[in-house]
Amino acid sequence: MRVLRLSVVLVAAATLLCTQPVAGQETTYPFVRYSANHLHYDTASSCMQSFFARWRNIARYRQGNLNIVHIGGSHVQAGMMTQTIRERLVGAQEGLVGPRGMIFPYSAAARCNNPPDYRVHCREHMELTRCVYREPEYPLGLCGIAVTAKGRHSEIQIAMNEPALDFGTTRVVLFGHSDGGVVPRLRTARAELYPSYIDNHTDRYFFNVDTPVDSFVVVLPCHEGQRFSVSGIYLDSPNAGISYHSIGVNGAAVPDYLRCPNFVRDLRMLHPDAVVFGIGINDANTTNFDTAAFRRAYLQLVDSVRSVNPDCAFIFITNNDSFVKTGRRHYTVNPNGMLARDVFYRLARDTGGAVWDQFQVMGGLKSMDKWHDYGLAQTDRVHFTRAGYTIVGNMFADALLEALSSTTTTARLR
């Protein structure tokens, strides 16, 4: 059996997109391996080349939409890394701001953190269901999470907070379900709207807005005994360009997304051209990390995505180096990061996808301790600080934009 060697993409010429220095990134760190910051993939991969070609065509002709879906755990729910990536990729060239896409009102539930690029406020906190629960109360979908309203005056206020990108939403699609016949409404500064269309088969409520909005209120009038569960909100617009959707649930491992019965149904709305997989830090946080089971679960998830788009490209982000707590204020390095890294490379070969080797780029084994010493990682040495997530997001964006501007076309075998 032939095994394709994953090739490092090298910049041969600047074409439509190029990697530019980022403001605030002048600082360099001795432990970061900047020279390793590339995407690794087989340049003969039809899925990767099709993805790159579609990106270039949209950038050139300003027609159509490119959808990238980034799926992960707490690194993604925090939103700082993905916000940085979104601003870099969507802002790489003027006129590429597509619809904002899928979001979730995380902080509608108590003690649930929300990404910084949009604000969420509720009159009263709602019940939370996540895919990491052993028996979720609600059949979850792509977002892997839901909040349930029960009060007569339940509302979710949402306001965009991403000034670098001018998203103007003209259609709001609410993903949700009510066993009690609750019909949601949408309130804007100009009007209060009832759904223009309800798709009972997919549990979607469509609201058309006359004037583009960057804030609105979802009204969920639940009378006694009624409930309404929200499992996602899609922000749409007629703008051609790139959408970078971030899907994250704190504590999520790969099998948790496989337990979401409506994952594929919801993904059809996004129809991804590429999926960035950043799940794995929780799978590897164990003394008995089963790499074979980890790979099998990932391939099942890949198959789910391919049932929506057989030509979808996949980019796997290896686990960051991390530590495990062994006592009060004492941490020790988690060696499973290296084992997971090998699986991600194998997955890229299995799927014709790419790897961004975050583990190597950040400095390898025990490097998270150095990130912590420089104020770039939190005390748990699993999560980054805002400054750390910004660096990681910029480096991933650099690697992807470099691959897009490359003219390398020759695959190498081993």
N, C-alpha and C positions, 0 to 999 in steps of 0.2 A: 504494500500500500504506500502510495506517495504521501509524504507529509510536507506541507508547505511551510517554508520558513517565514516567520514574521519579520518583515523588513522595516527598518526605521526610515520614515519619510524625511528627506532632506530638501531644503529650499533650493530650487534650481533657478527660479525666476519669479519675480513679483508679477502676478497677473491681476485678476480683478480684486483680490483681497490680499492684504499683507499684514504682518504682525508689526504693530507699532509700540514704542515704549509707552507704558502706562503711567499717568501722573500719580505720584506717591509711591512708585515702585523703584525709586532710585537706590534704596537700601538693599544691599545684598548680604547674605548670611553664609558663613563658612561651611555649614553643615548641609546646605541645599545643593543638590547636584544639578545645576542648571544645564549642563551639557547633555544630560539624559532626558531633557524635557521634550519628548517627541511622542507622536502616536506610532505604535508598532502594528503593522498589518501587512498582509500579502497584497502587493500592489496589483495583482491579477484578480482580486476579489471583485466580482461583478456588482455585488451589493454596495461596497464602499465606493466604487467608481461611479455607479449610478447616482448615489447620494451626492457626491461631489459635483457631478455634472448638473444635477437638478439645482443645487445651490447656485452654481455659476450662471445658469440660465435665468433664474429669478433675479439675481443681482444685475444681470445685463439688461433684461427686457422689462423688469418691473411688473411681471404678470405671474399670477399663481401664488400659492402659499407653500412654505416648507415647514413641516412640523417636527420638532425634536422634543422627545419626552424623556425627562431625567427622573429615574425611579430610585429611591433609596430609603434610608432610615432617618435617624435624628439629624445627620449631617444635612439632609435635604429639607426636612421639616423646618429646621432653623432658618433656611432661606438665604443666608448670607453668601454662601458659596454660589448658589444658583443665580442669585440676583447679579453677582459680579459677572458670571458667565453670560447671562442674558444681555446685560448692558454691553459687554464686549462684542458678542456675536451679532446681535440685532443692530448695534450701532457701528458695526465694522465699515459700513458704507451708507451714505445718506439715502433715505427712502426705503429701507428694508424693514420698517416697523409694521409687522403684521398684527393680527388680533392678539390680545394678552393671553387668551386661552383659559385652561383649567386652573381654578384656584379652589381652596377650601377654607371655610371660616373657623380655623382651629380654636381661636380664643373665644368662640361662642361658648365653649365649655370652660369650667373653672380649672385653673392651673395647667392650661394647655397653651404652649407658646406658639406665636404666630410669626410668619416671615415678615421682615421689615418693609417689604415693598408694597404692602397694602395694610390698612388698619381695619380692625373689626371691633365693633362695640355692640353689646346686647343689654337690654333692660334687665334681663335675668338670665343667669347661666343655664345652659341646656345640658341634657344628659349626653354622655360620650360613649361611643362604641368604636373600638379599634380592632384591626385584624389580629393584633397580638393577644387578644383575649381568647381564652380557651373555647368559650361558646358565645360569640357575638350575638347580641339580641336582634340585630338588623342584618339582612343580607347585603354585604358590602360590595362595592364595585372597584373601579380603577383607583380611587383615592385611598382605599383601604381604611376608611374612617367615616363616621357619621355623627351628627348631633341631632338630638330629638327635642322638639318643642312640645310643651303641654299647656302653656298659658294662653289666655284670651288675647293678651297684648304682646305676644312673642314677636320680636323683631330682630333682624340682623342687619346692622349698618356696616357698609363696606365703603372705604374710600381709598383710592389708589395713592401710593406714596412713592412713586418712582419718577422723579422729575427728569431724569436723564432720557426717558423714553416717553413720548407723547401718545399714550394709548387712548383712543376714543371709541368707547363701546357703543354700538348701535343695536345690539341684540344680546340679551341675557338668557341663558338656558339654565334653568334650575333642575338639578338631578335630585329627586326626592320622592317620597312615598307616604301616603296617608291611608290607614285602614278606615278612618272615620269620615272621609269625604272632605277634608280640608282643602280649600282652593287658595293657594298663595297669591299674593299681590306684589307688585313692584312699585315702590314710591321713588320718584325722582324730584328734583327741584321744581319741575314743571307740572307733573301730573302723578296720579296713582293709577296704575295699570293692572288690568286683569290679563291672564295669559291669552295671547292671540291664537295659541294652539296648544293642546295637551296631547302628548303621546303616551297613552296608558300602557302600551306594550313595553316601552323602554323607561317609563317613569320620568319623563322629561316635560318641563313646563317652559314654553317659549314666550319671551316678552320682547316686542319690538319697540325701540325707542326712536322718536323722531329726530332728536338732536343728540349728538354724541355726548356721553356722560363719563365722568371719572369717579362718581360716587352715587350710591343708591341705597335703598333700604328694602330688604326682603321682609314682607309682612306675612306672618303665619298665624291667622286668627283661630286658635284652637279653643273650642268651647268644651264644656265639661265632658270628660271621657275621650276626647279627641287627641290625636298625636300627629305630628308631622316630622319625618326624619329627612334631613338634608345630607346628601352624600357627595355633593360637588356643585360647583357653579362655573359655567363656561362663559367667558366674556368674548363676544364675537364682534367683528367689524368687517367691512368690505375691503379693507386695505390689503394689498398684495405685500408679501414680505415673509419674514421669519417669525415663527412663534416658538418660544422655549418654555415648555410646560414643566413644572417641578411637582413631583408626587413623592411625598415622604411621610413616614409614620414613625414616631419615636419607638425604638426597641424592635423594629420590624426585621425579620429574617426572610430569606427567600420563600420558605414554605408558607409564611403568613400571607403573602400575596396570592399564592396558589389556592388558599382557602376562601378567596373572595369570589362568590359565584357570578357576580356581574362584571368581573374584570374585563372580559373580552367585549361584552355588550357596550360598556362605556368607552372602551378604547376605540371603537369604531367611529365615534364622533370625532376623535382627533386624527385618525388614520395616519399614524406616524411614518415619516420618511426615515427616521433614525431613532433608536432608543439608547439612551446612556444609562447603563446599569451601574449603580453604586451601592448595591446591597451586599453585605458580607461581614461587616464588623461585628454584628450580633451573632451570626452563624458561627464565627470563629472564637467567640468568647466562651469557651468551654475547655475542659481538660481532655475531653475525648472528641476532638474535631474529626468528623468523618468526611474526608475530602471527596470520596466517591458519591456519597449521598448529596453533598453540596453541589457537585457537578450535575447530578441527575435532576435535582430540583431546578437548577438554573435552565437546563435544556427544556424542561417542561414549560417554564415561563417563556422561553424563546419561542417554543411551538405555539403558545397562546398568542403571542404577538404576530407570528407569521400567519396565523389563521385570519388576521385582519389585513395584513400586507405582506405577502410572500417575499417581496423585494426589500423589506425593511433592513437597514444597516444597523449593526450593533457595535457600541463602544463600551468596553468594560473598564471600569475604574478599579484598580486593585485596592485592597484595604490599606488604610494608613497604618503606619507603625502605631502600636498601642500598648498600654500597660494594664495589668489587672491588680485590683486591690487585695493585698494579702494580710492586712492588719491596719490598725489605726495609723493613719498618715504614712503607711508604707505600701509601696507599689513595686511590682516586678514586671519585667517585659513579657509580653505575650508572644511566644515563638510561632503561634499559628498564623501570624501575618505572612510569613514566608511560605507556608503551605498553601494558604489561600492564593497567594500571588501566582504560584505554579498552576493552580486550577484556572485562574483567569486567562493565562496564556493559552491553556488548552482549549478553553471555551472559545477564544478568538479563532483558533484553528478549526474547531468544530463548526463554527457558524459563518466563517468567512468575514469575521468582524475585526475589530481593532482593540488594542489595549493601551490605556494610559497608565503607566507604571508609577502610580502615586507613591508606593512604598519605596521605590528606588529614588525617585526625584526628591523626596523629602529628606533622604539621607540614610535609609535602610534601618536595620535593626537597632533599637535603642535611641533612634534619632528624636522620637517624641519627647524624650527628656530634655533635649537641647531646645526644641521648640518651646517647651514650658519655661525653660530658663530665660528665654528671650521674650517672654510674654505673648507667645503665639499659640499656646495650648493651655487648656484649663487644667486644674489640679488633678482631675481624674486621668489625665494623659490619654484620653480617648477622643475627646472633643477639642476643637480649636477655639481660640478666641475670635472675635470679629476680625481682628487684624490678620490672624492666621487663615481664616476662611477666605478673606480677600486675596491673600497671596496664592492659596491653592486654586481659587477660581480663576485668577488671572493666568496662572501657569497652564491650567487645562485649556483655557481659551487660546493662549499662545500656541499650544501644540496643535489644536484643531485648525486654527487659521493658517498655521504653517503647512499642514497637510493639504489644505484647500488651495494654497498658492504654489504647490509643488507640481513640476512637470514630469516627475519620475513615473515611468510606466512599466518597468521591468521587474518581474517577480523573481525571487531566488528560491531555490529548492535545497533541501538537505537530505 
